[in-house]
Amino acid sequence: MEESKGLNCFFSTEAILTENLTKVFKTRVGNIIALEDVNISVKQGEFLCIVGPSGCGKTTFLRILGGLEKQTSGRFYMRSRNPQKPLTSMVFQGDSIFPWMTVAENVTYGLRIKGIPPRDRREAAIRFLKLMGLLKFIDAYPYQLSGGMKQRINVARAFVSDPEILLMDEPFGALDEQNRLILQQELLKIWEGSGKTSLFITHSIDEALMLGDRVMVMTAHPGKIKAIVEVDIERPRNILLLRSSPEFASLYREIWHLLQEEVEKAKARELSA
């Protein structure tokens, strides 16, 4: 990962910059290009949503930024404004909480690793669990919680470590519609008060428009940037009211037209494989 070093090419408002970022996986049947020449800059405090057909490299892109994968070629830079804070924190699609820990222990796991005293960890857990509507479950165990509650813990844990950049890979993808709407609104409420740079993968155009400042639309495999769509909708946003607005409908059509061809390409390749 390339972070603050060599950032003389960075403008002061940017948090992330990628230059021709490419990832090739070597397999028994040959090389698979997951990402190809991805170039994007993300501003400090921006909420960027990423959409594209399955297998287009969305998750690979986030994993590279999070230091979980190494790019094959190209470079990326991530600006650190405070070396005392973690640079990134990642929220995964599936359940990634520890079943033997209480809710409070799960939420503050990162703080414990950093050596934060128990009293301070407890105060941090109370603050974020209150925001997520889970304060009364602070000493419960994961088996006592619903799927939606577990995902709230994942989100709270990401925020409580106070990273500079949040990377979220379809964190609400497995939830029912009601829980998705609740968590989207809660995520917006916490994010708007934090000013954190956030990258959020989703398969839902609705979700991308509800959350994002911009939407990055990716092509079918190999993953490239097809378009960047500005979401010029005023914040703070009321998710329930937003869906009925003409601006929302217009942006939804624009993104779907961009995605439709790529989804069809991806399906055609699956059938011919």
N, C-alpha and C positions, 0 to 999 in steps of 0.2 A: 504494500500500500504506500502510496506517496501522499504525504500530508502537507504540512506547512512549508517544507523545504522547497525551494525553487518557485515560490509563489509570486515572484516579481511580475509574472504575466497576469496575475489575478487583479481584478478590480476589487475595491473595498467592499462592494455589496454582494460579492459572490461567496457561496459556501462550498460549492462543488463544481469542478470543471473536468470534463472528460475529453480526451483527444484520440480519435480513431480507436476506441476501445474494442478489442476483438478477443473472442474466446473460442478455441477449437478443442473439442474433446476427441481423443484418439480411442478408437474402438477396434474390435476384431475385423469389422467389415469396412473399415476406413475412417477417415476423419469426418467429424460432424461439426459444422460451424454453428455455434449457438448464438453468438453475437458477431456483428461485422460493422466496423467503423462507426461506432456510436459516439457522436459529438453533441454534448449538451452542457450548458452552464445553469446552475441552480442558485438563486439568490438567497442571502441570509433570511431566514424566517419564512421562506416560501413553502407552500404545500403543493408538491408535484404528484399527481396521480399518473399511473402507468397502466395502459390497457393494450391488449393485443391478443391474437389467437393463442390457444394452448400450444406450448412448445416453441414459442418465439423468443425465449431467452430472458423473459422478465425477471424471473427468480435468479438466474445466473448473474444478471446485471447487479441486483441488490447484494448478492453474496460476494461479488468482487468488491463493491464499495464497503461492505462490512468486514472484509478481510478473511472471508471463509473460502474464497476461491482466488486463484491467481490468473490474471489476464494473460493471454498468449502474446498479444502485442498491443501497442497503444499505451497511453498513460492516463492517470487521473490524479487530481489534486483535491484535497479536502482541507479547508481552512479551520484551524483551531484558534479560537479567540481566547480560550482559557485552558492552559495546560493542566490545571487541577481537575478539570472535568473529563469524563470519558468522551471520546470523539463521537462514537456511534453506539446505538443500542438497537437491537433487532427484535421485532415481534413476528413470530412465525404463524403459519396458517393453523397448524394443529395445536393440541394441548401440550404445553411445554413446562407445566408446573410440577413441582416435586410432591408426590402423594404423601410422603412422610412428614411434610412440614405444614404448619398452620398457614392460614391466609397471610397473617402479618409476616411470618418468616419467609414465605415465598416472595412477597412484595419487596421486602428489604434484603433479599439475598445478596444483591450487588453491594449494598452498603456494608453488609457484614464482611464480605471479602475485602473491602477497603479498610476495615478496621474501625468503622464508625461505632461509638459506644451504644449499648443496648437501649438506653433511654432515648437517645436521639433517633435511633432506628424506629422505635415505637411511635414517636411523635410524627415521623415521616409517614409511617404506615397509616396512622389515624387521619392525617391530612388528605392523603390520596384516596384512601378507601371511602372517606366521606364524599369526596368528589364523584366517585364511581358508584355511590349508593350501596356500599358493601360494609359499612362500618360495623353493623351488628353481627357480621360474620368474621370479625377480625381474628378470633381464636378458633374458628372452625377449620376442618380439614377438607381437602378437595373432594373426597367421596361424598361429602354432605352438600355439595354445590351442583347447580345445573351447568350445562355447557356454556351458556351465556355468562354466568358468573365467573367461570374459569377464564374466559377470554378477557373479562374485565380485569382480572388479576394480572394477566399477561401485559395488558396495556398499562396498568398502574405500575408494574415493576419496571417497565421501560422508562416511564416518566420519573419515577422516584430516584433513579440513578443519575438523573439530571444530565443526560448526554447533550452534546451540541447538535447532533443530527439523529433523527429517528428514521429507521428503515422498517417498513411494515409490509409483510408479504401475505396479502389476503387474510388479514386477521379475523374477519367476520364471515369468511366464505362458507363455513359449515353451519352457520346459524340460521334459524328461521327468520322470516321477514320482520316480525315484531321485535325480536332481539337485535336484529341488524339496525333497525331505525333508532332504537334506544341507545345502542352503543355508538352509532354515528354521531348522534347529538351530544353524547357525553364526551366523545373524543374531540369534537369541535370545541366544546366548552373548555376543556383542559388545554388544548393546543392554542386557542386564541389568547389564553392568559399566559402562555409560556414563551411565545415567539420563536419556537424551535423550527429549524429547517426539517421538513418531513417529506419522505418519499413513500408512496403508498401504492402497492400493486392491487388491482382489482379486475374482475371479469365483468363488473357491473358498470354500465355507462351512468346509470342513476347515481351510484355511489361516488364515481369519479367527479361528477358535476356538483354533488352536494358538498364534497370535501375540498376539492382542489382549487388552486389559483390558476394552474395550467394542467392540461392533460397531454401526456406524451403517448401518441398512438404508434404502435410498432407493427412492422410487417410480419407476415408469416415467415417461418424458418427459411433462411437464416435471419435472425432478428436485426433489423435496422430501424431507425426512426423514420416513420412515414410522414408524420406531421406533428406539430405542436399547436394545440388549441388553447387560446386564452379564455378563461372562464371569468368574464367581466360581470360578476354578480356580487352585489354589495354584501359586506359582512358587518355584523354577525348574521348568520343565516338560520332561518327557521326551516328545518328540513321538510316539515309537513306542508308549509305554505309554498316552498320553493317549487315543488313538483307541478303546481298549477300555473306557474308563471310562463308567459310567452317566451321569455329569454331562455328558460330551461328547455322548453320544447324545441326551439331553434337549434340550440347547441347539441341537444340529443340527436337530432336528425343529421347534423354535420358530422358528428363523431361516428354515428352508425354507417353513414355512407362511406367514410374512410375505412371502417373496419370490415364492412360486408365482403369486399373483394378479398381481403386477407383471410378471413374466416373460410371462405369458399376454397381458396388456394390450399389452406391447411387440410381441409377435409378431403380434397382431391388427392393430395399426397398420401394421406392415410389409406385411402381406398386402393391406391396403386402400389402401395408398399408390399 
